[in-house]
Amino acid sequence: MTCYDRRDVGLLLLRLGTGGVLAAHGAQKLLGWFGGGGIAGTGQFMESVGYAPGKQSAMAAGLAEAGGGTLLALGLATPAAGAAAAGAMAGAAALHMPNGFFAQEGGYEYAASLGLTAAGLAVTGPGRLSLDHALGHVLDRGWMVPAALGVTAAATAVVIGARNRRVQRAKEGEQEALFEE
């Protein structure tokens, strides 16, 4: 019988909690579960906040959250899973950034916490209580961590940058009143 240490149990708890939350958020976007809008409703929302095209943005965010979260919970392909989830949460944090840090004010606190935890798991690895460990870490090699995080960071920067430019152009098209009525 294998003896697991506190680190393995702690990583399992982090993976199950973070992965479960992310998977549920992804299911809201993809399937409309848990009060979510599904692809159609989430796509309309994404379009309204500058992530265009909306339907494809909803699909990408939903797959990154549901897929990344599920894989994190299982401890499978941990570098890619953590990177995908972190990228989705960076997009969510960018949306909430104008509201400040704290979630109670609509800020990015929650998205940042989930994203940093996912990235931390990608870097640290899943521990011995994982499918990656059971499969001999074939999907969890050391080189995969910087590759997954680097590719995700680049793609996320492009997506957030394009969204920010769309939002800025929309604001430039709005004219503020010169005088108060």
N, CA, C and O of each residue as an XYZ file, in Angstrom:
724
protein
N       0.840     -1.175      0.000
C       0.000      0.000      0.000
C       0.890      1.245      0.000
O       1.874      1.319      0.735
N       0.535      2.198     -0.817
C       1.318      3.419     -0.948
C       0.917      4.411      0.132
O      -0.263      4.597      0.427
N       1.915      5.034      0.705
C       1.660      6.047      1.717
C       1.775      7.426      1.064
O       2.809      7.762      0.486
N       0.725      8.204      1.160
C       0.724      9.539      0.580
C       1.013     10.556      1.670
O       0.552     10.416      2.803
N       1.781     11.582      1.317
C       2.096     12.593      2.316
C       1.091     13.745      2.253
O       0.211     13.777      1.394
N       1.243     14.676      3.174
C       0.331     15.819      3.264
C       0.321     16.630      1.977
O      -0.721     17.157      1.587
N       1.451     16.735      1.321
C       1.527     17.494      0.071
C       0.585     16.897     -0.972
O      -0.135     17.633     -1.647
N       0.584     15.583     -1.109
C      -0.283     14.929     -2.091
C      -1.757     15.154     -1.777
O      -2.556     15.405     -2.679
N      -2.115     15.067     -0.510
C      -3.505     15.295     -0.102
C      -3.880     16.758     -0.331
O      -4.976     17.055     -0.807
N      -2.969     17.667      0.007
C      -3.223     19.092     -0.215
C      -3.409     19.417     -1.683
O      -4.313     20.173     -2.040
N      -2.565     18.854     -2.545
C      -2.711     19.083     -3.986
C      -4.016     18.486     -4.508
O      -4.667     19.075     -5.370
N      -4.396     17.328     -3.991
C      -5.674     16.728     -4.380
C      -6.830     17.661     -4.017
O      -7.724     17.888     -4.832
N      -6.814     18.197     -2.803
C      -7.882     19.110     -2.386
C      -7.915     20.373     -3.248
O      -8.988     20.820     -3.651
N      -6.753     20.943     -3.530
C      -6.694     22.123     -4.402
C      -7.225     21.801     -5.794
O      -7.985     22.579     -6.371
N      -6.823     20.660     -6.325
C      -7.274     20.272     -7.667
C      -8.769     20.034     -7.698
O      -9.450     20.497     -8.613
N      -9.295     19.317     -6.712
C     -10.737     19.026     -6.703
C     -11.556     20.298     -6.535
O     -12.551     20.491     -7.233
N     -11.148     21.161     -5.621
C     -11.894     22.394     -5.381
C     -11.834     23.345     -6.560
O     -12.868     23.791     -7.057
N     -10.639     23.653     -7.006
C     -10.468     24.594     -8.118
C     -11.021     24.007     -9.408
O     -11.737     24.679    -10.150
N     -10.688     22.759     -9.668
C     -11.181     22.114    -10.886
C     -12.692     21.997    -10.908
O     -13.317     22.197    -11.949
N     -13.285     21.676     -9.766
C     -14.748     21.570     -9.699
C     -15.444     22.886     -9.959
O     -16.439     22.940    -10.681
N     -14.919     23.950     -9.367
C     -15.503     25.280     -9.582
C     -15.378     25.686    -11.049
O     -16.336     26.175    -11.646
N     -14.197     25.481    -11.623
C     -13.983     25.842    -13.028
C     -14.880     25.014    -13.952
O     -15.470     25.553    -14.888
N     -14.984     23.721    -13.694
C     -15.826     22.863    -14.522
C     -17.289     23.303    -14.461
O     -17.984     23.293    -15.477
N     -17.754     23.684    -13.283
C     -19.137     24.162    -13.145
C     -19.352     25.457    -13.927
O     -20.381     25.618    -14.582
N     -18.397     26.377    -13.866
C     -18.516     27.622    -14.635
C     -18.517     27.336    -16.136
O     -19.259     27.962    -16.893
N     -17.686     26.391    -16.557
C     -17.677     26.006    -17.965
C     -18.990     25.379    -18.390
O     -19.461     25.627    -19.500
N     -19.593     24.569    -17.523
C     -20.891     23.948    -17.826
C     -21.984     24.999    -17.948
O     -22.919     24.830    -18.729
N     -21.878     26.083    -17.185
C     -22.835     27.181    -17.340
C     -22.762     27.745    -18.756
O     -23.786     27.976    -19.398
N     -21.539     27.963    -19.233
C     -21.339     28.566    -20.544
C     -21.710     27.612    -21.675
O     -22.372     28.010    -22.634
N     -21.289     26.366    -21.565
C     -21.479     25.413    -22.653
C     -22.880     24.810    -22.687
O     -23.465     24.642    -23.757
N     -23.407     24.489    -21.522
C     -24.635     23.693    -21.460
C     -25.813     24.411    -20.820
O     -26.932     23.897    -20.832
N     -25.576     25.586    -20.267
C     -26.652     26.296    -19.585
C     -26.979     25.718    -18.216
O     -28.009     26.057    -17.632
N     -26.118     24.853    -17.697
C     -26.356     24.260    -16.383
C     -26.111     25.293    -15.290
O     -25.450     26.306    -15.517
N     -26.641     25.031    -14.123
C     -26.414     25.843    -12.915
C     -26.789     27.305    -13.141
O     -26.128     28.204    -12.622
N     -27.837     27.542    -13.907
C     -28.299     28.903    -14.142
C     -27.528     29.656    -15.205
O     -27.695     30.867    -15.344
N     -26.692     28.970    -15.953
C     -25.905     29.632    -16.993
C     -26.701     29.893    -18.255
O     -27.830     29.425    -18.409
N     -26.097     30.644    -19.147
C     -26.767     31.050    -20.375
C     -26.584     30.110    -21.541
O     -27.173     30.324    -22.601
N     -25.774     29.061    -21.373
C     -25.474     28.204    -22.508
C     -24.677     28.982    -23.542
O     -24.306     30.134    -23.319
N     -24.418     28.344    -24.669
C     -23.623     28.993    -25.718
C     -24.317     30.252    -26.236
O     -23.670     31.285    -26.410
N     -25.616     30.177    -26.483
C     -26.321     31.335    -27.054
C     -26.317     32.527    -26.102
O     -25.932     33.629    -26.492
N     -26.736     32.317    -24.875
C     -26.803     33.418    -23.913
C     -25.430     33.947    -23.542
O     -25.227     35.156    -23.439
N     -24.486     33.030    -23.342
C     -23.130     33.460    -23.000
C     -22.497     34.171    -24.186
O     -21.760     35.141    -24.014
N     -22.786     33.687    -25.388
C     -22.259     34.337    -26.591
C     -22.754     35.767    -26.729
O     -21.987     36.662    -27.087
N     -24.024     35.985    -26.446
C     -24.574     37.350    -26.494
C     -23.894     38.228    -25.449
O     -23.547     39.376    -25.726
N     -23.705     37.686    -24.254
C     -23.023     38.449    -23.214
C     -21.590     38.771    -23.628
O     -21.140     39.911    -23.502
N     -20.878     37.762    -24.120
C     -19.480     37.970    -24.513
C     -19.377     39.063    -25.575
O     -18.495     39.919    -25.512
N     -20.262     39.028    -26.524
C     -20.276     40.048    -27.580
C     -20.514     41.430    -26.972
O     -19.884     42.406    -27.380
N     -21.417     41.513    -26.002
C     -21.767     42.806    -25.406
C     -20.625     43.424    -24.602
O     -20.597     44.638    -24.397
N     -19.682     42.594    -24.144
C     -18.559     43.119    -23.356
C     -17.265     43.155    -24.155
O     -16.191     43.361    -23.590
N     -17.360     42.958    -25.465
C     -16.209     43.135    -26.326
C     -15.484     41.880    -26.763
O     -14.535     41.966    -27.542
N     -15.900     40.713    -26.286
C     -15.279     39.471    -26.746
C     -16.051     39.007    -27.975
O     -17.163     38.491    -27.860
N     -15.457     39.191    -29.149
C     -16.136     38.879    -30.395
C     -15.255     37.959    -31.244
O     -14.028     38.042    -31.188
N     -15.877     37.097    -32.018
C     -17.310     36.839    -32.051
C     -17.778     36.150    -30.770
O     -17.078     35.316    -30.196
N     -18.960     36.518    -30.349
C     -19.473     36.090    -29.056
C     -19.619     34.597    -28.891
O     -19.207     34.044    -27.871
N     -20.197     33.935    -29.873
C     -20.448     32.500    -29.753
C     -19.130     31.723    -29.660
O     -19.002     30.810    -28.845
N     -18.163     32.084    -30.488
C     -16.863     31.417    -30.453
C     -16.126     31.741    -29.152
O     -15.426     30.890    -28.604
N     -16.282     32.960    -28.663
C     -15.659     33.332    -27.392
C     -16.269     32.539    -26.247
O     -15.559     32.090    -25.347
N     -17.587     32.368    -26.283
C     -18.261     31.572    -25.256
C     -17.800     30.124    -25.303
O     -17.577     29.499    -24.265
N     -17.659     29.597    -26.507
C     -17.204     28.217    -26.667
C     -15.774     28.062    -26.141
O     -15.480     27.109    -25.419
N     -14.894     28.984    -26.495
C     -13.499     28.901    -26.046
C     -13.404     29.010    -24.529
O     -12.705     28.223    -23.891
N     -14.101     29.978    -23.953
C     -14.063     30.149    -22.502
C     -14.672     28.933    -21.805
O     -14.126     28.444    -20.816
N     -15.791     28.452    -22.315
C     -16.449     27.290    -21.717
C     -15.590     26.038    -21.775
O     -15.512     25.291    -20.800
N     -14.946     25.805    -22.916
C     -14.080     24.631    -23.037
C     -12.849     24.743    -22.148
O     -12.430     23.758    -21.539
N     -12.263     25.943    -22.069
C     -11.094     26.133    -21.205
C     -11.461     25.907    -19.746
O     -10.696     25.300    -18.997
N     -12.635     26.397    -19.340
C     -13.063     26.229    -17.954
C     -13.510     24.802    -17.670
O     -13.033     24.183    -16.719
N     -14.420     24.273    -18.486
C     -14.937     22.920    -18.235
C     -13.854     21.869    -18.454
O     -13.664     20.981    -17.623
N     -13.148     21.975    -19.574
C     -12.096     21.007    -19.865
C     -10.916     21.137    -18.925
O     -10.448     20.150    -18.358
N     -10.433     22.373    -18.760
C      -9.309     22.600    -17.854
C      -9.651     22.220    -16.431
O      -8.839     21.610    -15.735
N     -10.859     22.579    -15.988
C     -11.278     22.256    -14.629
C     -11.406     20.765    -14.393
O     -10.966     20.251    -13.365
N     -12.006     20.074    -15.343
C     -12.162     18.620    -15.210
C     -10.802     17.928    -15.183
O     -10.559     17.045    -14.360
N      -9.915     18.341    -16.099
C      -8.584     17.744    -16.129
C      -7.793     18.065    -14.866
O      -7.064     17.213    -14.359
N      -7.931     19.289    -14.355
C      -7.261     19.619    -13.089
C      -7.771     18.728    -11.963
O      -6.980     18.187    -11.191
N      -9.079     18.574    -11.869
C      -9.648     17.743    -10.802
C      -9.128     16.313    -10.882
O      -8.848     15.684     -9.862
N      -9.003     15.811    -12.098
C      -8.501     14.449    -12.291
C      -6.987     14.358    -12.143
O      -6.445     13.274    -11.928
N      -6.309     15.489    -12.257
C      -4.849     15.467    -12.252
C      -4.310     14.859    -13.525
O      -3.378     14.056    -13.487
N      -4.889     15.235    -14.656
C      -4.505     14.693    -15.960
C      -4.107     15.837    -16.885
O      -4.829     16.826    -17.006
N      -2.964     15.698    -17.532
C      -2.440     16.749    -18.420
C      -2.394     18.078    -17.664
O      -2.829     19.116    -18.163
N      -1.866     18.014    -16.469
C      -1.917     19.146    -15.541
C      -1.324     20.441    -16.096
O      -1.916     21.498    -15.880
N      -0.186     20.417    -16.800
C       0.319     21.690    -17.338
C      -0.663     22.350    -18.307
O      -0.917     23.551    -18.207
N      -1.209     21.585    -19.233
C      -2.152     22.138    -20.210
C      -3.462     22.539    -19.542
O      -4.035     23.579    -19.866
N      -3.935     21.714    -18.607
C      -5.189     22.005    -17.911
C      -5.090     23.293    -17.111
O      -5.967     24.153    -17.193
N      -4.015     23.423    -16.335
C      -3.824     24.623    -15.530
C      -3.652     25.861    -16.383
O      -4.183     26.923    -16.058
N      -2.910     25.733    -17.476
C      -2.693     26.876    -18.365
C      -3.998     27.311    -19.025
O      -4.285     28.506    -19.097
N      -4.790     26.358    -19.507
C      -6.062     26.704    -20.146
C      -6.991     27.420    -19.170
O      -7.598     28.436    -19.509
N      -7.095     26.885    -17.968
C      -7.954     27.504    -16.952
C      -7.435     28.888    -16.575
O      -8.220     29.823    -16.412
N      -6.126     29.020    -16.435
C      -5.543     30.322    -16.089
C      -5.809     31.338    -17.198
O      -6.093     32.502    -16.915
N      -5.721     30.914    -18.438
C      -6.003     31.814    -19.553
C      -7.446     32.291    -19.552
O      -7.717     33.472    -19.770
N      -8.365     31.376    -19.308
C      -9.782     31.765    -19.235
C     -10.017     32.755    -18.097
O     -10.777     33.712    -18.245
N      -9.368     32.521    -16.976
C      -9.548     33.423    -15.833
C      -8.869     34.776    -16.058
O      -9.314     35.785    -15.511
N      -7.810     34.810    -16.847
C      -7.206     36.102    -17.205
C      -8.192     36.918    -18.036
O      -8.296     38.133    -17.864
N      -8.914     36.252    -18.934
C      -9.942     36.944    -19.712
C     -11.065     37.469    -18.835
O     -11.562     38.575    -19.048
N     -11.463     36.675    -17.849
C     -12.500     37.115    -16.914
C     -11.998     38.269    -16.048
O     -12.727     39.228    -15.796
N     -10.749     38.170    -15.596
C     -10.182     39.239    -14.767
C     -10.102     40.544    -15.549
O     -10.364     41.612    -14.995
N      -9.746     40.472    -16.828
C      -9.675     41.684    -17.657
C     -11.034     42.363    -17.749
O     -11.124     43.591    -17.753
N     -12.078     41.567    -17.822
C     -13.433     42.109    -17.888
C     -13.803     42.842    -16.597
O     -14.453     43.886    -16.635
N     -13.391     42.294    -15.469
C     -13.750     42.854    -14.163
C     -12.775     43.906    -13.643
O     -13.051     44.563    -12.640
N     -11.645     44.067    -14.313
C     -10.596     44.988    -13.859
C     -11.097     46.411    -13.597
O     -10.689     47.005    -12.599
N     -11.951     46.982    -14.431
C     -12.395     48.360    -14.167
C     -13.158     48.527    -12.847
O     -13.299     49.644    -12.350
N     -13.644     47.429    -12.284
C     -14.402     47.486    -11.038
C     -13.526     47.371     -9.798
O     -14.044     47.302     -8.684
N     -12.222     47.349     -9.973
C     -11.317     47.224     -8.837
C     -11.047     45.774     -8.495
O     -11.374     44.867     -9.259
N     -10.447     45.570     -7.339
C     -10.002     44.234     -6.947
C     -11.100     43.374     -6.342
O     -11.259     42.221     -6.743
N     -11.862     43.900     -5.389
C     -12.741     43.058     -4.591
C     -13.990     42.606     -5.334
O     -14.640     43.390     -6.025
N     -14.311     41.324     -5.178
C     -15.451     40.724     -5.862
C     -16.771     41.376     -5.454
O     -17.684     41.481     -6.273
N     -16.881     41.810     -4.215
C     -18.141     42.417     -3.760
C     -18.471     43.692     -4.528
O     -19.620     44.131     -4.545
N     -17.461     44.285     -5.162
C     -17.671     45.479     -5.992
C     -17.642     45.123     -7.475
O     -17.566     46.011     -8.324
N     -17.701     43.831     -7.791
C     -17.643     43.388     -9.185
C     -16.231     43.288     -9.720
O     -16.027     43.241    -10.934
N     -15.245     43.257     -8.823
C     -13.843     43.254     -9.220
C     -13.324     41.886     -9.637
O     -14.070     40.911     -9.723
N     -12.031     41.846     -9.891
C     -11.388     40.675    -10.480
C     -10.811     39.690     -9.461
O     -10.147     38.730     -9.853
N     -11.041     39.899     -8.190
C     -10.492     39.069     -7.123
C     -10.735     37.571     -7.350
O      -9.800     36.775     -7.262
N     -11.958     37.190     -7.635
C     -12.334     35.782     -7.758
C     -11.663     35.142     -8.968
O     -11.092     34.056     -8.867
N     -11.734     35.816    -10.106
C     -11.107     35.275    -11.315
C      -9.600     35.162    -11.129
O      -8.998     34.174    -11.548
N      -8.987     36.158    -10.508
C      -7.542     36.112    -10.282
C      -7.174     34.956     -9.357
O      -6.180     34.271     -9.594
N      -7.953     34.735     -8.319
C      -7.669     33.636     -7.391
C      -7.749     32.283     -8.087
O      -6.867     31.441     -7.916
N      -8.798     32.072     -8.866
C      -8.919     30.806     -9.597
C      -7.790     30.646    -10.610
O      -7.210     29.567    -10.730
N      -7.480     31.710    -11.332
C      -6.429     31.645    -12.339
C      -5.058     31.383    -11.748
O      -4.294     30.573    -12.274
N      -4.746     32.061    -10.663
C      -3.444     31.846    -10.022
C      -3.332     30.448     -9.425
O      -2.262     29.840     -9.465
N      -4.415     29.941     -8.879
C      -4.397     28.572     -8.350
C      -4.190     27.571     -9.478
O      -3.404     26.633     -9.343
N      -4.892     27.767    -10.587
C      -4.735     26.873    -11.746
C      -3.309     26.922    -12.279
O      -2.721     25.881    -12.571
N      -2.746     28.123    -12.409
C      -1.369     28.259    -12.881
C      -0.398     27.622    -11.886
O       0.565     26.968    -12.284
N      -0.654     27.815    -10.601
C       0.196     27.211     -9.578
C       0.177     25.694     -9.650
O       1.213     25.052     -9.477
N      -0.980     25.121     -9.900
C      -1.075     23.664    -10.047
C      -0.346     23.196    -11.302
O       0.281     22.137    -11.294
N      -0.421     23.977    -12.379
C       0.310     23.625    -13.602
C       1.806     23.556    -13.320
O       2.493     22.657    -13.804
N       2.306     24.502    -12.542
C       3.735     24.570    -12.227
C       4.128     23.495    -11.218
O       5.128     22.803    -11.410
N       3.365     23.350    -10.164
C       3.693     22.419     -9.082
C       3.525     20.963     -9.488
O       4.300     20.096     -9.084
N       2.502     20.709    -10.291
C       2.171     19.342    -10.657
C       1.034     18.835     -9.797
O       0.684     19.460     -8.796
N       0.454     17.706    -10.178
C      -0.768     17.225     -9.536
C      -0.564     16.425     -8.259
O      -1.529     16.186     -7.532
N       0.647     16.010     -7.968
C       0.865     15.128     -6.823
C       0.649     13.672     -7.203
O       0.297     13.350     -8.338
N       0.867     12.806     -6.231
C       0.777     11.365     -6.505
C      -0.649     10.838     -6.581
O      -0.876      9.759     -7.129
N      -1.612     11.575     -6.042
C      -3.015     11.148     -6.094
C      -3.659     11.722     -7.353
O      -4.590     12.524     -7.280
N      -3.146     11.298     -8.508
C      -3.590     11.879     -9.779
C      -3.471     10.853    -10.897
O      -2.753      9.859    -10.788
N      -4.198     11.128    -11.974
C      -4.058     10.280    -13.154
C      -2.705     10.489    -13.825
O      -2.137      9.541    -14.368
N      -2.183     11.707    -13.798
C      -0.847     11.927    -14.355
C       0.165     10.986    -13.697
O       0.963     10.353    -14.389
N       0.136     10.894    -12.381
C       1.070     10.007    -11.663
C       0.811      8.548    -12.040
O       1.750      7.793    -12.291
N      -0.454      8.157    -12.080
C      -0.797      6.769    -12.399
C      -0.352      6.381    -13.808
O      -0.039      5.219    -14.068
N      -0.326      7.353    -14.710
C       0.065      7.089    -16.106
C       1.542      7.375    -16.373
O       1.961      7.420    -17.529
N       2.320      7.566    -15.334
C       3.751      7.783    -15.503
C       4.107      9.169    -16.014
O       5.181      9.358    -16.587
N       3.235     10.130    -15.820
C       3.465     11.535    -16.191
C       3.733     11.734    -17.681
O       4.491     12.626    -18.062
N       3.115     10.910    -18.520
C       3.313     11.072    -19.968
C       2.724     12.391    -20.476
O       3.171     12.910    -21.498
N       1.728     12.935    -19.776
C       1.127     14.219    -20.160
C       1.493     15.325    -19.172
O       0.822     16.355    -19.099
N       2.561     15.099    -18.417
C       2.982     16.042    -17.377
C       4.510     16.077    -17.305
O       5.103     15.828    -16.256
N       5.117     16.384    -18.421
C       6.586     16.483    -18.489
C       7.019     17.890    -18.108
O       6.253     18.841    -18.261
N       8.224     18.025    -17.619
C       8.740     19.328    -17.207
C       8.699     20.378    -18.306
O       8.370     21.533    -18.040
N       9.029     19.998    -19.536
C       9.040     20.956    -20.637
C       7.640     21.441    -20.991
O       7.489     22.504    -21.594
N       6.624     20.683    -20.628
C       5.251     21.042    -20.964
C       4.756     22.255    -20.173
O       3.875     22.981    -20.635
N       5.315     22.473    -18.995
C       4.868     23.588    -18.152
C       5.147     24.928    -18.827
O       4.207     25.690    -19.052
N       6.416     25.252    -19.165
C       6.630     26.547    -19.823
C       5.987     26.620    -21.204
O       5.546     27.689    -21.625
N       5.928     25.491    -21.911
C       5.288     25.505    -23.227
C       3.806     25.840    -23.104
O       3.311     26.715    -23.815
N       3.097     25.160    -22.217
C       1.657     25.398    -22.057
C       1.378     26.798    -21.546
O       0.493     27.484    -22.057
N       2.129     27.227    -20.540
C       1.907     28.570    -19.993
C       2.291     29.650    -21.000
O       1.612     30.673    -21.094
N       3.373     29.438    -21.756
C       3.804     30.422    -22.751
C       2.819     30.578    -23.897
O       2.476     31.696    -24.283
N       2.364     29.451    -24.441
C       1.387     29.507    -25.544
C       0.086     30.132    -25.056
O      -0.509     30.958    -25.749
N      -0.353     29.740    -23.869
C      -1.596     30.299    -23.325
C      -1.456     31.789    -23.051
O      -2.374     32.557    -23.339
N      -0.326     32.208    -22.501
C      -0.112     33.632    -22.227
C      -0.137     34.443    -23.516
O      -0.731     35.521    -23.558
N       0.496     33.940    -24.555
C       0.508     34.652    -25.835
C      -0.902     34.749    -26.425
O      -1.328     35.824    -26.848
N      -1.619     33.631    -26.453
C      -2.983     33.637    -27.000
C      -3.900     34.531    -26.172
O      -4.718     35.268    -26.724
N      -3.766     34.467    -24.862
C      -4.590     35.282    -23.976
C      -4.307     36.763    -24.183
O      -5.232     37.575    -24.195
N      -3.040     37.120    -24.347
C      -2.682     38.523    -24.587
C      -3.304     39.026    -25.882
O      -3.772     40.163    -25.940
N      -3.314     38.200    -26.918
C      -3.916     38.592    -28.195
C      -5.423     38.792    -28.032
O      -5.971     39.788    -28.505
N      -6.092     37.851    -27.368
C      -7.553     37.926    -27.196
C      -7.937     39.131    -26.334
O      -8.840     39.887    -26.690
N      -7.257     39.308    -25.212
C      -7.584     40.436    -24.323
C      -7.243     41.763    -25.001
O      -7.989     42.734    -24.878
N      -6.130     41.804    -25.707
C      -5.764     43.019    -26.427
C      -6.804     43.402    -27.470
O      -7.169     44.573    -27.583
N      -7.283     42.425    -28.232
C      -8.318     42.696    -29.233
C      -9.605     43.163    -28.565
O     -10.264     44.081    -29.054
N      -9.960     42.542    -27.462
C     -11.158     42.959    -26.723
C     -10.995     44.392    -26.221
O     -11.913     45.200    -26.361
N      -9.862     44.710    -25.647
C      -9.641     46.055    -25.139
C      -9.699     47.101    -26.245
O     -10.215     48.198    -26.032
N      -9.176     46.775    -27.421
C      -9.262     47.714    -28.551
C     -10.712     47.909    -28.991
O     -11.114     49.031    -29.300
N     -11.506     46.829    -29.026
C     -12.925     46.952    -29.394
C     -13.669     47.827    -28.382
O     -14.466     48.683    -28.764
N     -13.409     47.610    -27.106
C     -14.068     48.391    -26.053
C     -13.660     49.860    -26.164
O     -14.501     50.749    -26.032
N     -12.387     50.113    -26.403
C     -11.904     51.489    -26.530
C     -12.527     52.182    -27.736
O     -12.934     53.340    -27.638
N     -12.607     51.488    -28.878
C     -13.239     52.074    -30.066
C     -14.699     52.389    -29.803
O     -15.200     53.422    -30.246
N     -15.390     51.508    -29.085
C     -16.801     51.753    -28.763
C     -16.947     52.978    -27.873
O     -17.876     53.766    -28.051
N     -16.038     53.147    -26.913
C     -16.086     54.319    -26.030
C     -15.790     55.594    -26.792
O     -16.391     56.631    -26.510
N     -14.875     55.542    -27.754
C     -14.549     56.718    -28.549
C     -15.736     57.153    -29.399
O     -15.876     58.332    -29.724
N     -16.594     56.192    -29.758
C     -17.779     56.502    -30.560
C     -18.872     57.159    -29.748
O     -19.776     57.779    -30.308
N     -18.801     57.031    -28.422
C     -19.802     57.652    -27.554
C     -19.368     59.088    -27.276
O     -18.189     59.350    -27.035
N     -20.279     59.974    -27.307
C     -19.945     61.365    -27.010
C     -20.605     61.742    -25.694
O     -21.795     61.511    -25.484
N     -19.807     62.325    -24.820
C     -20.345     62.767    -23.540
C     -21.038     64.104    -23.725
O     -20.668     64.902    -24.587
N     -22.042     64.332    -22.910
C     -22.766     65.620    -22.960
C     -21.813     66.741    -22.542
O     -21.035     66.591    -21.600
N     -21.887     67.856    -23.252
C     -21.046     69.006    -22.921
C     -21.560     69.726    -21.677
O     -20.781     70.279    -20.901
N     -22.861     69.712    -21.502
C     -23.452     70.384    -20.358
C     -24.411     69.443    -19.667
O     -25.081     68.637    -20.312
N     -24.473     69.549    -18.363
C     -25.451     68.749    -17.632
C     -26.822     69.389    -17.776
O     -26.958     70.612    -17.823
N     -27.817     68.544    -17.843
C     -29.181     69.056    -17.990
C     -29.842     69.247    -16.669
O     -30.996     69.672    -16.612
